[in-house]
Amino acid sequence: MQRHIELELERVKDELVRMASLAEEAIGLSIKALVGRDAELARQVIASDDAVNALEIEIDELCLRTMALFQPEAKDLRLLAMALKINNDLERMGDQAVNIAERTLELLKEPLLKPLIDIPRMADHAQRMVKESLDAFVRQDAMRARAVCQQDDAVDRYDDQIFRELLTYMMEDPKAITRAVNLILVSRHLERIADHATNIAEDVIYLVEGRTIKHHAQDPA
């Protein structure tokens, strides 16, 4: 019986890695579409959301079926419960990538407001958090998970900086307001992606240590 549940748990992990890969790809392509002003690529990101949604349902069903068939206890049950939460966070990341692609299509209706420098840097940071949070889950590495939590402040600083800069553009030129607002929304979507990665990292710490650190990521172990 234990061997069977171990196989199912490995399958759950594999499927979550696949889900994370889809989310990471969508995030990367959405930013590439934004920077390259590529409408076709933006539409591709929007269309790819169906695959992410379908996989979310598949993973949920796998987790619930494993619970029902094997009635796991202790850490195995915690892992499946965390997998359900992580699956939801990954699906939300895909939604944020779609939101960025939609903002890109709106931005393409007007000339470029300003060179995009901080948003791609912010996106790189957020994507790295996504990858490292899933690595922490697969390895059940609480130390790596804590490192992800601590990176969230850097993304928040990017968000604040981008907002202040774009606010200046809006104050100086009312014609820039629509484009500036769309770029602010892109920044906010990236900030939400980083938040979801932080959620995953916090879930990993709970899985490994059995303790909740939400709102206390800096606390010592």
TORKE-863776 format. One record per atom (N, C-alpha, C, CB): residue in one letter; x, y, z. Coordinates in pm, whole numbers, padded with zeros to 5 digits, always signed. Atoms other than C-alpha are relative to their C-alpha. Glycine has a CB too. Example, Ala and Ser with C-alpha at 12.3 -4.5 7.8 and 13.67 -1.06 7.14 Angstrom:
! residues 2
a+00089-00119+00000
a+01230-00450+00780
a+00090+00120+00000
a-00099+00003+00125
s-00082-00119-00006
s+01367-00106+00714
s-00077+00109+00073
s+00041+00046-00142
***
This chain:
! residues 221
m+00083-00121+00000
m+00000+00000+00000
m+00086+00127+00000
m-00094+00000+00122
q-00086-00118-00008
q+00276+00247+00096
q+00072+00025-00130
q+00100-00016+00113
r-00068-00015+00129
r+00458+00179-00230
r-00092+00064-00102
r+00048-00137-00051
h+00096-00056+00095
h+00143+00261-00426
h-00020+00150+00024
h-00136-00073+00010
i+00022-00143-00027
i+00088+00592-00249
i+00125+00081-00032
i-00041+00021+00146
e-00124-00070+00036
e+00454+00685-00295
e+00006+00028-00150
e+00122-00082+00043
l+00003-00020+00145
l+00413+00636-00669
l-00097+00112-00039
l-00040-00131-00071
e+00099-00104+00029
e+00101+00854-00670
e+00052+00138+00041
e-00132-00030+00072
l-00055-00128-00045
l+00277+01127-00472
l+00107+00051-00097
l+00059-00015+00141
e-00100-00039+00100
e+00564+01127-00721
e-00068+00050-00126
e+00093-00117-00033
r+00075-00045+00118
r+00310+01159-00999
r-00057+00140+00023
r-00115-00099-00032
v+00050-00134-00033
v+00153+01457-00823
v+00111+00103-00016
v-00056+00002+00145
k-00113-00093+00012
k+00495+01623-00797
k+00035+00025-00146
k+00122-00055+00075
d-00035-00014+00142
d+00568+01555-01165
d-00100+00089-00072
d+00005-00138-00067
e+00103-00079+00066
e+00237+01705-01271
e+00008+00147+00042
e-00139-00057+00032
l-00015-00139-00044
l+00295+02015-01060
l+00119+00066-00068
l+00016+00006+00152
v-00115-00054+00073
v+00636+02059-01222
v-00041+00035-00142
v+00118-00102-00001
r+00049-00028+00136
r+00463+02038-01560
r-00087+00125+00000
r-00080-00120-00056
m+00084-00119-00013
m+00208+02295-01445
m+00085+00125+00017
m-00096-00016+00119
a-00090-00113-00022
a+00485+02524-01324
a+00070+00040-00129
a+00103-00032+00108
s-00066-00028+00127
s+00660+02491-01659
s-00091+00077-00094
s+00045-00131-00067
l+00096-00072+00083
l+00345+02602-01841
l-00018+00143+00048
l-00136-00072-00001
a+00018-00135-00055
a+00301+02897-01605
a+00123+00086-00028
a-00026-00007+00151
e-00124-00074+00026
e+00667+03001-01637
e+00008+00042-00147
e+00122-00085+00037
e-00006-00031+00142
e+00647+02981-02015
e-00097+00112-00036
e-00032-00125-00083
a+00100-00103+00029
a+00329+03191-02024
a+00048+00137+00050
a-00134-00036+00066
i-00052-00126-00054
i+00489+03456-01801
i+00109+00055-00092
i+00054-00019+00144
g-00111-00043+00085
g+00803+03468-02014
g-00047+00050-00135
g+00097-00114-00020
l+00050-00040+00131
l+00612+03487-02341
l-00081+00129+00008
l-00085-00111-00061
s+00079-00124-00012
s+00380+03758-02211
s+00091+00122+00007
s-00091-00006+00126
i-00094-00112-00008
i+00677+03980-02125
i+00073+00018-00133
i+00101-00024+00115
k-00063-00009+00132
k+00845+03896-02455
k-00093+00071-00099
k+00037-00140-00053
a+00097-00066+00087
a+00526+04003-02633
a-00007+00149+00030
a-00139-00064+00016
l+00006-00141-00041
l+00517+04326-02432
l+00121+00077-00051
l-00009+00012+00153
v-00123-00069+00038
v+00879+04419-02494
v+00015+00006-00152
v+00122-00068+00062
g-00014+00005+00146
g+00873+04310-02858
g-00119+00055-00075
g+00021-00140-00043
r+00123-00054+00060
r+00530+04464-02919
r-00055-00099-00105
r+00028+00140-00067
d+00038+00112+00087
d+00420+04131-03065
d-00142-00044+00033
d+00101-00119+00015
a+00141+00030-00026
a+00042+04102-03087
a-00030-00148-00015
a-00089+00079-00094
e+00026+00141+00022
e+00048+03747-03222
e+00047-00084+00119
e+00069-00047-00129
l-00051+00072-00117
l+00260+03627-02931
l-00091+00022+00121
l+00144+00045+00032
a+00093-00028-00110
a+00027+03799-02685
a-00126-00084-00013
a-00037+00149+00002
r+00120+00083+00021
r-00270+03621-02840
r+00030-00147+00026
r-00053+00018-00143
q-00040+00139-00027
q-00077+03293-02815
q-00003-00029+00150
q+00142-00027-00056
v+00003+00016-00146
v-00038+03345-02440
v-00145-00013+00049
v+00069+00119+00071
i+00141+00005-00040
i-00411+03410-02404
i-00061-00135-00035
i-00079+00114-00068
a+00054+00130+00044
a-00495+03096-02602
a+00054-00116+00082
a+00032-00023-00147
s-00062+00111-00074
s-00257+02883-02395
s-00062-00021+00138
s+00149+00026+00015
d+00059+00011-00134
d-00461+02945-02079
d-00090-00121+00014
d-00078+00126+00033
d+00087+00118-00005
d-00698+02661-02170
d+00079-00123+00047
d-00063-00027-00139
a-00082+00115-00040
a-00413+02409-02130
a+00033+00005+00149
a+00130-00004-00083
v-00030-00016-00143
v-00323+02550-01787
v-00123-00036+00083
v+00045+00144+00030
n+00123+00029-00074
n-00685+02534-01673
n-00032-00150+00000
n-00117+00078-00059
a+00028+00144+00010
a-00724+02176-01797
a+00093-00080+00091
a+00016-00048-00145
l-00095+00072-00085
l-00409+02065-01615
l-00031+00023+00147
l+00143+00045-00031
e+00038-00025-00139
e-00526+02233-01294
e-00108-00099+00045
e-00050+00146+00018
i+00107+00093-00032
i-00842+02021-01302
i+00054-00141+00013
i-00110+00006-00107
e-00059+00134-00003
e-00640+01708-01376
e+00076-00025+00130
e+00093-00020-00120
i-00079+00015-00123
i-00407+01767-01080
i-00091-00004+00122
i+00102+00116+00013
d+00095+00004-00111
d-00695+01844-00844
d-00063-00138+00012
d-00109+00106-00019
e+00064+00131-00002
e-00865+01520-00944
e+00098-00109+00045
e-00056-00034-00139
l-00101+00096-00041
l-00540+01325-00901
l+00022+00003+00152
l+00133+00028-00072
c-00020-00014-00145
c-00489+01463-00549
c-00119-00056+00078
c+00022+00147+00037
l+00120+00044-00072
l-00848+01397-00441
l-00019-00150-00013
l-00124+00074-00052
r+00013+00145+00019
r-00849+01048-00590
r+00101-00074+00088
r+00021-00038-00149
t-00103+00062-00084
t-00525+00965-00408
t-00042+00002+00147
t+00135+00073-00017
m+00050-00008-00137
m-00675+01086-00081
m-00109-00105+00026
m-00055+00140+00029
a+00112+00092-00018
a-00988+00877-00133
a+00044-00146-00002
a-00105+00024-00108
l-00041+00139+00016
l-00811+00558-00239
l+00092-00048+00112
l+00069-00019-00132
f-00105+00045-00091
f-00523+00552+00007
f-00014+00054+00143
f+00133+00039-00054
q+00021-00059-00132
q-00648+00762+00301
q+00133+00028+00071
q-00088-00092+00085
p-00133-00026-00056
p-00298+00899+00367
p-00009+00073+00134
p+00083+00083-00097
e-00007-00065-00130
e-00194+01025+00708
e+00126+00085+00009
e-00004-00106+00114
a-00118-00079-00036
a+00053+01270+00857
a+00058+00075-00121
a+00107-00092+00059
k-00069-00082+00101
k+00309+01407+00609
k-00053-00024-00141
k+00148-00028+00004
d+00055+00026+00133
d+00160+01235+00303
d-00128+00079-00023
d-00026-00151-00019
l+00124-00078+00012
l-00175+01398+00371
l+00031+00148-00013
l-00091-00025+00123
r-00040-00141+00011
r-00006+01735+00424
r+00051+00030-00140
r+00109+00034+00104
l-00053-00022+00134
l+00175+01696+00093
l-00113+00016-00101
l+00092-00114-00041
l+00112-00009+00094
l-00150+01635-00095
l-00081+00128+00021
l-00092-00123+00014
a+00072-00125-00029
a-00321+01926+00081
a+00076+00120-00055
a-00023+00015+00151
m-00082-00108+00052
m-00031+02155-00008
m+00001-00001-00153
m+00144-00011+00054
a+00001+00011+00146
a-00032+02024-00366
a-00125+00065-00058
a+00008-00148-00043
l+00123-00063+00046
l-00394+02135-00404
l+00013+00153+00004
l-00120-00045+00087
k-00018-00145-00011
k-00302+02485-00283
k+00100+00051-00104
k+00047+00038+00141
i-00103-00041+00096
i+00011+02504-00498
i-00055-00002-00142
i+00123-00092+00011
n+00063+00010+00131
n-00187+02391-00801
n-00082+00125-00030
n-00088-00125-00008
n+00081-00120+00017
n-00425+02682-00748
n+00086+00124-00022
n-00090+00020+00122
d-00090-00115+00019
d-00138+02931-00712
d+00060+00002-00140
d+00113-00003+00106
l-00058+00007+00134
l+00016+02808-01037
l-00102+00040-00106
l+00053-00141-00028
e+00104-00039+00096
e-00315+02845-01220
e-00021+00150+00002
e-00133-00072+00031
r+00015-00145-00010
r-00345+03200-01088
r+00115+00072-00069
r-00009+00043+00147
m-00113-00059+00073
m+00003+03273-01223
m-00027+00002-00150
m+00131-00078+00030
g+00037+00003+00141
g-00118+03162-01564
g-00100+00109-00033
g-00058-00135-00036
d+00098-00108+00021
d-00411+03402-01528
d+00069+00136-00006
d-00105-00001+00112
q-00072-00128+00001
q-00171+03686-01448
q+00077+00021-00131
q+00097+00008+00119
a-00068-00009+00129
a+00030+03606-01761
a-00098+00040-00110
a+00068-00134-00036
v+00104-00038+00096
v-00292+03628-01962
v-00035+00148+00015
v-00127-00088+00019
n+00029-00142-00024
n-00366+03964-01799
n+00107+00089-00062
n-00012+00028+00151
i-00109-00079+00059
i-00024+04091-01906
i-00013+00002-00153
i+00138-00059+00041
a+00018+00007+00146
a-00088+03971-02263
a-00114+00091-00045
a-00028-00145-00044
e+00113-00088+00035
e-00422+04154-02265
e+00038+00147+00011
e-00120-00029+00092
r-00049-00138-00011
r-00255+04474-02141
r+00089+00034-00119
r+00078+00020+00133
t-00088-00021+00115
t+00000+04430-02419
t-00080+00036-00124
t+00085-00124-00027
l+00084-00030+00117
l-00272+04424-02684
l-00057+00141+00008
l-00115-00103-00011
e+00048-00138-00015
e-00410+04748-02540
e+00111+00099-00026
e-00058+00021+00141
l-00113-00091+00019
l-00066+04908-02535
l+00040+00013-00146
l+00119-00047+00082
l-00037-00003+00142
l-00010+04819-02900
l-00088+00093-00083
l-00006-00140-00056
k+00088-00092+00072
k-00294+05053-02997
k+00058+00141-00005
k-00138+00005+00065
e-00062-00132-00005
e-00068+05352-02917
e+00152-00014-00008
e-00041+00075+00129
p-00147+00005+00003
p+00301+05443-02957
p+00058-00036+00137
p+00057+00135-00048
l-00068+00037-00123
l+00548+05319-02698
l+00018+00124+00089
l+00137-00065-00030
l-00009-00113-00092
l+00537+05545-02391
l+00145+00027+00040
l-00085-00026+00125
k-00137-00013-00048
k+00892+05478-02270
k+00071-00134-00019
k+00004+00045+00149
p-00072+00128+00007
p+01169+05218-02300
p-00031-00085+00124
p+00154+00025-00012
l+00035+00090-00110
l+01084+04915-02089
l+00129-00059+00058
l-00096-00113-00049
i-00123+00044-00066
i+01371+04856-01847
i-00031-00077+00129
i+00090+00121+00031
d+00026+00062-00130
d+01241+04781-01497
d-00100-00115-00008
d-00051+00104+00097
i+00099+00108+00009
i+00943+04567-01602
i+00064-00132-00041
i-00111+00038-00100
p-00067+00128+00030
p+01160+04302-01775
p+00086-00051+00115
p+00086+00014-00125
r-00080+00042-00116
r+01393+04299-01473
r-00090-00057+00110
r+00082+00119+00055
m+00096+00049-00100
m+01096+04260-01242
m-00054-00137-00040
m-00117+00101+00016
a+00051+00128+00050
a+00964+03978-01461
a+00102-00112+00020
a-00037+00012-00149
d-00106+00100-00021
d+01299+03796-01447
d+00003-00044+00147
d+00138+00057-00042
h-00005+00030-00143
h+01294+03818-01069
h-00119-00086+00041
h+00002+00131+00083
a+00120+00076-00034
a+00937+03692-01043
a+00007-00142-00055
a-00126+00071-00055
q-00012+00133+00058
q+01004+03402-01280
q+00098-00087+00078
q+00045+00010-00145
r-00098+00074-00079
r+01308+03303-01076
r-00064-00049+00131
r+00123+00088+00030
m+00071+00040-00123
m+01089+03297-00764
m-00092-00118-00026
m-00080+00119+00056
v+00089+00111+00034
v+00840+03069-00939
v+00079-00130-00010
v-00074+00028-00134
k-00081+00121+00019
k+01111+02824-01041
k+00055-00050+00134
k+00116+00028-00097
e-00063+00042-00126
e+01281+02823-00701
e-00102-00049+00102
e+00080+00116+00059
s+00103+00048-00092
s+00956+02780-00511
s-00040-00143-00033
s-00124+00092-00004
l+00034+00138+00039
l+00872+02467-00713
l+00116-00095+00028
l-00037-00006-00149
d-00117+00082-00035
d+01228+02338-00670
d-00003-00033+00149
d+00132+00073-00037
a+00007+00022-00145
a+01183+02383-00295
a-00107-00103+00033
a-00029+00132+00073
f+00107+00098-00025
f+00858+02186-00309
f+00046-00141-00036
f-00127+00037-00079
v-00041+00133+00045
v+01001+01898-00509
v+00106-00058+00092
v+00054+00007-00144
r-00108+00046-00087
r+01309+01878-00285
r-00040+00002+00149
r+00123+00087-00021
q+00044-00019-00139
q+01107+01958+00030
q+00110+00069+00081
q-00038-00135+00065
d-00114-00075-00053
d+01374+02216+00111
d-00051+00131+00063
d+00105+00029-00112
a+00053-00118-00069
a+01259+02466+00375
a+00094+00119-00011
a-00025-00033+00147
m-00095-00110+00010
m+01579+02671+00353
m-00014+00072-00135
m+00144-00052+00017
r+00020-00059+00132
r+01532+02725-00020
r-00132+00076-00005
r+00004-00109-00109
a+00130-00066-00003
a+01168+02812+00042
a+00008+00135+00071
a-00104-00089+00068
r-00016-00127-00072
r+01266+03078+00296
r+00070+00105-00087
r+00079-00022+00129
a-00071-00092+00089
a+01503+03230+00040
a-00097+00062-00101
a+00114-00073-00073
v+00101-00053+00092
v+01209+03267-00199
v-00084+00107+00069
v-00091-00114-00053
c+00080-00097-00076
c+01000+03442+00068
c+00073+00133+00014
c-00035-00056+00138
q-00077-00122-00022
q+01279+03690+00129
q+00022+00081-00127
q+00134-00036+00061
q-00017-00071+00127
q+01299+03779-00242
q-00121+00086-00035
q+00026-00099-00111
d+00123-00070+00036
d+00944+03914-00246
d+00013+00151+00019
d-00117-00052+00083
d-00018-00144-00024
d+01054+04250-00105
d+00061+00070-00121
d+00087+00023+00124
a-00064-00061+00117
a+01271+04313-00412
a-00103+00025-00111
a+00114-00092-00052
v+00105-00017+00101
v+00971+04261-00642
v-00092+00116+00040
v-00082-00131-00018
d+00084-00111-00047
d+00764+04497-00426
d+00068+00135-00025
d-00031-00016+00150
r-00072-00126+00026
r+01036+04762-00460
r-00007+00038-00147
r+00147-00012+00045
y+00016-00027+00144
y+01026+04728-00839
y-00139+00058-00026
y+00021-00129-00083
d+00137-00045+00020
d+00648+04771-00826
d-00016+00145+00043
d-00098-00090+00077
d+00009-00138-00050
d+00675+05088-00618
d+00074+00097-00092
d+00056+00010+00142
q-00081-00086+00087
q+00949+05232-00840
q-00069+00024-00133
q+00138-00062-00022
i+00069-00012+00129
i+00756+05162-01160
i-00123+00091+00014
i-00041-00139-00054
f+00119-00083-00023
f+00441+05318-01015
f+00038+00148+00009
f-00074-00044+00128
r-00040-00140-00018
r+00622+05638-00909
r+00044+00062-00133
r+00114+00011+00103
e-00047-00053+00129
e+00790+05678-01248
e-00115+00027-00094
e+00099-00097-00065
l+00112-00016+00093
l+00470+05625-01444
l-00098+00106+00047
l-00072-00133-00017
l+00085-00109-00052
l+00277+05859-01216
l+00052+00135-00048
l-00004-00004+00156
t-00060-00123+00051
t+00521+06130-01320
t-00039+00023-00145
t+00152-00005+00013
y+00042-00012+00140
y+00444+06060-01687
y-00144+00047-00009
y+00017-00134-00074
m+00143-00035+00005
m+00071+06089-01619
m-00022+00146+00042
m-00082-00093+00090
m+00014-00138-00047
m+00111+06419-01432
m+00049+00099-00104
m+00075+00020+00131
e-00058-00090+00098
e+00320+06569-01710
e-00077+00004-00131
e+00142-00040-00027
d+00068+00007+00129
d+00107+06455-02003
d-00127-00085+00012
d+00094-00058-00109
p+00126+00075-00011
p-00264+06358-01978
p-00017-00105-00111
p-00117+00095-00004
k+00012+00096+00109
k-00231+06179-02313
k+00074-00132+00030
k+00055+00061-00130
a-00077+00120-00036
a+00005+05932-02146
a-00074-00088+00101
a+00135+00040+00056
i+00066+00068-00112
i-00248+05824-01883
i-00037-00144-00032
i-00124+00075+00041
t+00046+00136+00032
t-00395+05520-02062
t+00117-00097-00009
t-00078+00000-00132
r-00117+00088+00014
r-00053+05378-02154
r+00068-00022+00135
r+00100+00059-00100
a-00064+00012-00130
a+00089+05449-01809
a-00079-00094+00091
a+00015+00137+00066
v+00084+00086-00084
v-00206+05281-01636
v+00017-00146-00041
v-00148+00041-00011
n-00018+00137+00047
n-00166+04972-01854
n+00135-00058+00046
n-00010-00006-00152
l-00130+00046-00047
l+00203+04950-01764
l+00001-00021+00152
l+00110+00101-00039
i+00013+00019-00144
i+00121+04995-01395
i-00071-00133+00029
i-00077+00118+00065
l+00071+00128-00017
l-00123+04704-01429
l+00091-00119-00029
l-00123-00005-00091
v-00096+00107+00028
v+00149+04491-01588
v+00089-00024+00122
v+00088+00035-00123
s-00084+00010-00119
s+00370+04566-01288
s-00076-00068+00114
s+00048+00139+00044
r+00081+00060-00107
r+00087+04474-01051
r-00022-00149-00024
r-00135+00071+00012
h+00016+00143+00031
h+00033+04144-01232
h+00127-00077+00034
h-00037-00020-00149
l-00127+00065-00036
l+00402+04061-01191
l+00016-00009+00151
l+00118+00077-00061
e-00006+00002-00147
e+00381+04153-00823
e-00087-00112+00055
e-00043+00135+00059
r+00088+00108-00044
r+00091+03910-00786
r+00063-00137-00029
r-00138+00011-00070
i-00070+00126+00029
i+00294+03635-00956
i+00101-00030+00109
i+00070+00007-00138
a-00098+00018-00109
a+00568+03689-00699
a-00070-00038+00130
a+00083+00127+00019
d+00077+00036-00119
d+00305+03673-00424
d-00040-00148-00002
d-00125+00088+00013
h+00038+00141+00012
h+00185+03336-00554
h+00121-00091+00023
h-00063-00028-00139
a-00122+00078-00025
a+00544+03208-00558
a+00033-00003+00148
a+00119+00058-00080
t-00022-00007-00144
t+00577+03325-00198
t-00097-00092+00074
t-00014+00145+00051
n+00098+00092-00059
n+00257+03138-00110
n+00049-00144-00007
n-00136+00013-00070
i-00050+00136+00019
i+00409+02821-00252
i+00115-00027+00097
i+00047-00022-00146
a-00114+00017-00090
a+00729+02873-00055
a-00046-00016+00145
a+00095+00119-00012
e+00053+00012-00136
e+00531+02924+00267
e-00065-00136+00021
e-00102+00112+00027
d+00061+00134-00010
d+00338+02603+00195
d+00108-00108+00015
d-00087-00029-00124
v-00110+00097-00012
v+00668+02417+00154
v+00052-00003+00143
v+00115+00036-00097
i-00048-00005-00138
i+00783+02535+00495
i-00099-00070+00093
i+00022+00146+00046
y+00099+00070-00081
y+00456+02415+00645
y+00009-00151-00021
y-00142+00050-00033
l-00009+00142+00031
l+00492+02082+00467
l+00119-00065+00070
l+00012-00021-00151
v-00123+00058-00054
v+00848+02026+00588
v+00005+00009+00152
v+00121+00070-00059
e-00020-00026-00143
e+00832+02177+00937
e-00129-00006+00082
e+00063+00134+00018
g+00126+00002-00072
g+00462+02168+01022
g-00032+00130+00072
g+00001-00111+00099
r+00026-00129-00062
r+00465+02538+01109
r-00032+00104-00107
r+00121+00046+00085
t+00043-00104+00092
t+00300+02837+00944
t+00083+00126+00022
t-00150+00031+00018
i-00082-00122-00014
i+00516+03141+00871
i-00061+00118-00074
i+00143-00024-00052
k+00062-00111+00073
k+00270+03358+00678
k+00013+00128+00079
k-00148-00029-00031
h-00023-00134-00057
h+00351+03726+00742
h+00121+00003+00093
h-00124+00046+00077
h-00118+00003-00088
h+00664+03613+00932
h+00117-00069-00072
h-00033-00075+00134
a-00101+00071+00080
a+00899+03504+00652
a+00141+00020+00053
a-00006+00046-00143
q-00136-00027-00049
q+01197+03661+00829
q+00028-00068+00134
q+00021+00151+00012
d-00020+00060-00132
d+01142+03474+01154
d+00102-00113-00007
d-00133-00052+00056
p-00096+00110+00000
p+01420+03230+01251
p-00071-00133+00008
p+00098+00014+00115
a+00060+00133-00003
a+01355+02859+01214
a-00014-00049+00142
a+00083-00098-00082
***
